[in-house]
Amino acid sequence: MDRNCLQCTRGFSLIELLFVIAIMSALTGVGVATFSGNSARVSTGGNLVADLASQARQNSLSKGVMTALVMAKTTSTATSNYRAFALVEKVSGTSNWTPVTRWNHLPQGIAVDPSGSDNFINNTPQVLTPELPSIAGTQISAADCAFQVFLPDGRLSTKGITTTVSPTLRINEETKTGASGGNYYEIIINPLTGTFKVERP
């Protein structure tokens, strides 16, 4: 048999195999770390909004006032769109609203998915227009936002909403075309009680 042919069929050496395994391990570690980091940011953002929803309901119950959970939607501050949340309350006996919190932003790379949150965005109750705190010195109007209003008994206001639906906020990773991806944090608010449940994949 030709000696050159035997050399052609020679396998990999142990060092070559170990080198390839080391590279694959390193790449796997980077991928897992990236996924874990994104998952943690989604959880952080979801917990932030869930805490604000709980705080809004509690504020309404304890003070006997209407409290709005507000999300910036289409503002001139693009980095806040679908990422900034605040609470405002109606001053008892007046038509004025006052901030309860400053604007809270979701972590970098995390946003509300508009297509998965249409019940929250498109079913805004017909209540007196809340006055909102400014973002980075820019005044924000209610038309730039989506909001849900907790009543003094803890329920959500359904004034002007023909179909009673559960407002939903779906928070996940942000892409160039919006928020998408399989890793999400979904907050579903029961309009009859004002309480909510969380769904994760």
FENQUIPE-V487347 format. One record per run of one state. SS is the DSSP state (hx for helix, st for strand, lp for the rest). FROM is the first residue (numbers start at 1). TO is the last residue. If there is no record, write none. Layout:
ss = <SS/SS>
from = <FROM/FROM>
to = <TO/TO>
This chain:
ss = <lp/hx/lp/hx/lp/st/lp/hx/lp/st/lp/st/lp/st/lp/st/lp/hx/lp/hx/lp/st/lp/st/lp/hx/st/lp/st/lp/st/lp/st/lp/st/lp>
from = <1/3/9/14/64/67/73/78/81/84/91/97/100/104/106/110/113/114/117/118/123/135/136/138/139/142/145/151/156/157/168/176/178/190/196/201>
to = <2/8/13/63/66/72/77/80/83/90/96/99/103/105/109/112/113/116/117/122/134/135/137/138/141/144/150/155/156/167/175/177/189/195/200/201>
